[in-house]
Amino acid sequence: MHNVSFDLNLADISKIEGHASLDLTVTDGVVTETKFAISEYKRFYTQALRGKTITSIPQLLARICGTCSNAHLLCNIEAMEDALGIMPSEQTKLLKRLTMHGLMIRDHALHLYLFVLPDVYHMDSLLDFDENDPEQHQWLHDAFDVKAAGNHLSQAVAGRSVHAPFPTIGGFIKIIDPAQCAPLAKELREIRPRVLSLIELFAKKPSSFVQESQYAAIIGDPFTYLDGDLIDSHGRRVSEKEYRQHLEHVVIPYSQASGYKFEGQYFRVGALARLNLSKGTLHPNTRRDAAAALAHFPSHDAFDNNLAQAIEILHSVDESIDILETTTFVPEPPAQYVARDAVGIGIIEAPRGTLYHKMIISKEGVVKEGEVIVPTGQNQIMIERDIRLYVQSNLDKPKNFLERGIEELIRAYDPCMSCASHFLEVRWKENS
């Protein structure tokens, strides 16, 4: 196939969050065109928020995504609190951390067990796993037990695992019942060996697609998804308020999502970026028990994003256990505030990478304007580049190998376009 010419079209790429497609052309053994398109993205949330009350916006923007809604919720609350001059209490900060940990455990488990694990076993779906095979039987139960632990943590702390009702501007409208802390910690301890098995599985996978990349992530010490400065591969440090000034918007005419450059360079965000830049700040127990896997980082293998997510599950388990076992939660009303003319910035690390919310509010208590930049938009150009390089380096392989490999590569990024999953339809056309 080295000197062949063909068109490849992947419509409705499977086992990802939402809709995306790929059109790729190879002419005389050279990949001449690669178009990775996010085909359902524009839902005009930034127009819909105009004129709405500031109290309604966090829940409105949480509806951007069904799987990582709590990330949008907390990011928008942070933007509103920044605009209103609210400093969250120490208890609220811990509750936010637990909310994010519940999200990370559930969301990473959804991706790794339900979407990626079938690739490891060369199957199309987790439904194809054999309950009578001891190894596959264990993975099936691990999948649901780990995901359930994340759900239970989110439900107890935030009210629901998606579209959580308890977090609000200035605090939480309901505080976790202290009686729930010990059972939650016990459940997290019980799934911990399962998470270590997941890490071992992905750590055993040899490097398969190594391409040097630039990375960026919000970094704090200790490891956090909520606070810190943004740092890139060159060590450049940018405060949350300055982040947007360093992003360059890139119009992608065939996609509904915008692309971005950071400091004039294409880059990637997500779990791989976070571990490449900050693995030394993970929970001590995580660093101890995942030491062999952490030796993979820093990594330029796109597939190591799966391993990075598995390690982040362990970190979220370990830190959540500490918080639940050492904190006495007490009733605490949300902070009071007075609306004012202001601009607020919220930046957090969502499961798929850096998430940005900007809110311009008025003294009448309404939102005048807003901007949302999601991780998948920031990763889109790097996904497209990696697809092109992957195909170019594997032109000697059969078409079905390329199709499967491209899908697995896209899935490794864990892109989130919306909240649907579709099976793959492939149409080939040979060029004469």
N, C-alpha and C positions, 0 to 999 in steps of 0.2 A: 504493500500500500504506500510505499515511500513517495512515488511519483504520481499517485492517483489524484483525481479531482472529484469532489463531491460536495453536496450541500447536506447539512445535518440540521434537523429541526426537532427540538424537544418541546412539546406543548404540554402544559400542566405537569410540571416536574413533581414527582411523588415524594411523600414523606418529608415535606417541609411545611412551614406554617404559611399557607396562602397560595397565591397564584404567581407563577413566573414562567417564562419561556426562554428558549435559546434558539437562535439562528446562527449557524456557523458554516463558512464556506472554505473549502480547501481547493486550491488551484495549483496543479503541477507540484504537489508535495509541500505546499506552503499554505499555512492558515492565513487567508487574506481578509477574512471578516469574522468578527465575533460580536454578537449582540445578545447580551444577557438582559432581559427586560422584566422588570417588575410590573405586572399587568393589572394589578388592582391596588392602588395606593391613594389616589387623590379622592378623599372623602370630605374635604373642605372643612375640617375641624377648626382651622385657624380663622375661617370666615364665620363659622357658627358660634364661636365664643364671643364675638364682638357684641357688646351691650348686655351681656349676661352678668349676673351678680358674682362677685369674687368667691362667695361661699359655694356656688354651684359648679365652678369651673373644674376643680380637682376631679369630681366624679364624672363630669362630662368628658374630660380628656382621658380618663381611665378607660373609656369605651373605645379608644383608638385600637386597643388590642385585647383580645379575650384571654390570651395565655399569660401575657406579662402586664396585665392591667394595673397590678399593684405597684409596678415600677413607675408607670406614668402617674399614678396617684401620688406617690411619695415625691416624685420629681416636681410635680406641679405645686404640691404643698410647700416644698422648699422654695420655689420661686415666689409664691405668695408671701411666705414668711419673710423672705428677703425684702420684698417690696414694702411690707408693713412694719419692718423693723422688729420682728418677733424673734427672740432667742429661745429655742425650745429648752425645756427643763431636761435635767440629766435622765430622769425616768422616761420622758418622751423619746430621747435619743436612743435609749436601750430598746424601747418598744418598736421604734423604727428599724433598728438593726434586726430584731427578731422577725419583723414583718418581711424584710428583705431576705433573711435566711430561709424563711418558709418558702418564699418565692423561688429562690435559687435551688433549693433541694427539689421542689416539685418540678420546676421548669427544666432544669438540667436532666432530671431523671426521665421526664417525658421524652426529651430529645435522645438521650443515650440508649435507653432501654427500648422504646417503641419505634424510634426512627433509625438508629444507627446499629443496634445489636443485630437486626436481621441481615445487615450487610456483612457483618463479621461471619455469620453462618451461611452466607450466600443464599438467603431466603428473601422473599418479597415482603413478608409481614411477620410480626410476632405471633399472629394467629397460626402460622405454619409450624410453630415449635411443637415438639412432641412431648406431651405430658408424661409419657412412659419412659422417656429418656431422662435419667437422673440429672444430668447436667442442664439440659434444656428446661426440665421441670423446675430446677432451682432458680434459673434466670427468670422464669415467668413469675415466680413468687417474689423474688427480689424486686422485680419491676414494680409490682403493686404495693409491696410493703414500704419501699423507700419513698415512692411517690406519695403514699398515704401519710407518711410521717411529715412530709412537707405540708401537705394539706391540713393536717391536724394542728400543726404549729401556727399556720396562718389563720385558721379558723378561731383558735383560742385567743390569739393576740389581736388580730385585725378584724375578726367577725366573719370573714369568708376567705377562701383561697383565691378567688378572683372578684374584682369589683368590691373590695373590702369596705364595709360601712363605718368602721371605728376610727381610722385615721382622719384627722381634719386639720384645718389651719389652726395652729397653736397647741396641738396635742391630740388626745384620743377622747372620743365621746364616751367610751367605756373602757375601763382598765381590766386587764386579764385577772381572773379569779386566782388568787395565790394557790388555791387547792389544786389547780390544773398544772402547776409548774412541775411537781414531782413526777406525775404520770407522763408528761411530755418528755422530760429528761430521760425517763426510763425507756420510752419508745425510741428515742434517738440513740441511746446506748445500744439497743437491740439491733438497730439497722446498721450500726457502724461497721461490723464485720462484712456486711453485704457491700457496703461502699468500698471497703478495702479490696474486695474481690473484683469490683468493677474497675478500680484503678489498675489492679494487676493485669486485667484483661487488656486494657488499652495500652499499658506500658510495654507489653510483650510484642505489640504490633511494630514491625520494623519501619523505619522512615521510608516513605514511599513517594513523597512529592515535596522536595526541598527547593524552595525558591526564596531568595532573600527579600524581605519586606520591611517596611517601616511600621511601627506600632505606636499607639497612644492610648493612655488610660488614666483615670483618676486614681492617684496613689496616695495612700496614707499609711501611717505606722501607729498602731497595728493595721493589718490588712482590712480594708473597708470598701464597701460599695457606695457609701453615702457622702464622705467628706474627703477633702484633700485637694491638691493641685493636679492639673493634668501634666503628665510627663511623657515625652516621646522617646524614640530609640536613641536620639542624640543627646539625651539628658536635658533637653530644653524644658523649662518649667513655666507653665501658664496658669494663672489663677482662674477660678471658675468664671469670674466676671469678664475676663479677657478672652475666654475661649473662642467666642464667635468671631472676634476680630482676626483670628489666625486661621479661620476656615474660609476656603474659597468655594463658592457655589459653582457646580459644573452642570450645565444642562445636558441631559441625555435624551435626545429627541425621540427615541423609540421606546422609552421607559416612562412609566408614570411616577417614578421616584427620581429625586435629584441626587447627583453624586457630589462628592466633596473632596477637596485637597486640604491637607494640614501643612502650613508653612510651605506651600507651593509643591508639596509632594503627595502622591497617592499613598494611602496608609490603611491599616486595618485596626479595628477595635474588637473587644470581646475577651473571652477567658484566656486565650493564648496571649494576647497583648498584656493582660493583667499579670499573668504568671511570668512572662518574659521580663517584665519591668519590676515586679514586686514580690517574687516568691519568698524572699527572706523575711517578709513580715507576716506570713501566714501563722495561724495558731500553732503554738509550740508542739502540741500533740500531733497536729497534721504534719508538720515538718519532720517529726520523729518517725511516724509510721509510714509516711509516703516518701521517705528520703530517696529511695531508689528511683521512683518515678519522677521526682523533682529534678533529678540529675539530667533529665531530658531537656531542661530549660536553662537558658533561652533556646528556643527552637524556631526554625524557619520552615518546618513541615506543617502545611495547612491542616493535615489530619490530626496533629497533636492538639488542636483545639478540643477534640473529644476528650483526650486525656486531661487537659487543663480543666474542663468542666467537671470531670469526675473528682479531681482533687479539690475543686471549689465546693462540691457537695460535702466532702469530708470536713473542710474548714468550717462551713456553715453548721454542720452537726456539732463540731467541737466547741465553737464559740457559743452556740445556742445552749448547750449543756451548761457551760460556765455561767451564763447569764441567768438561766432558770434556777440553778442551784445556789446562787450567791446573792440574788436580788429579792428583796421584799417589796412587792408592788403594793402601792397604796392608792386610794381614790385621789384623783387630781383633775380638776376641771381644765378645759383648754384655756390657753392664755387669751385675755381680752385684747382688743385692738381697735383703733380708729382708722377708718379708711383715709387715704391720702393720695395725692398725685405722685406716682412713683413707678419705677421700673424694677422688676424682680427677676433674678436669674436662678434657675435650678439646674444642677447637673449631677447625675448619679451614674453609677455603673449598673445598667440593666443586665439581664442574663446574656444578651447578645452584644453588649458593649455600651459605650458612652451615650447617654440620653440627655438631650438639652431642651429645656423649656424656658422661654422668655415671655414675661407678662407685663404689659403696660396697663396700669390701673388708674382710676380717677378717685378724687375725694368723695364722689357720689357712691363709691363702692361697686363700680362696674368695670369690666375689662374693656379697654379701648382697642387693644391690638395684642397679638401674640404670635409666637413662632415656636415650632416644634421640629427638632432634627433627631431622627431615629437612627439607631446603630446600623440597620441594614442598608439605609441610604448611604451611610459613610463607607460601608464595606463593598458596595455594589461594583465599583470600578475594579477593586482588587479581585473580586470573584471573577469578573470578566477576564482580567489579565491571566489569572491562574488557569482558567478553562483553556484559553488560547495556548498557553505554554504546555499544559498537560496534553492536549491533542497533538501539538507539534512534536512532542517528544515520544508519542506513542502511535505514530502513523503506520508503523509496521504491524499493528494489532488489528484484529477483526473489528467490524463495526459494533457488534454487540458488546465487545470489551470496552470500546470507547463510550458507548451509551451508558453502560453501568458505571464506569469510572467517573464520567462527568457528573452523574447524579450523586455519587458518593462524595465527590469533591465539593459540590454545592452544599450537600447536607452537612459536611464538616464545618462549614461556616455557621450552621444553624440559622439560616436567614428566616425572617418573619415578615411576610407580606400582609397577611391578614389572618384569619382563623379558619382555614379549610385545608384539606389534604386531598390530592387527586392523583390518580394513577397516570402513568406515563403513556403518552401517545407519540410515536416516533414516525416521521416520514422522511425517507431518504430519496434524493434525486441525484443520480450520477451525472457529472458534467463530462461531455465528450471532448 
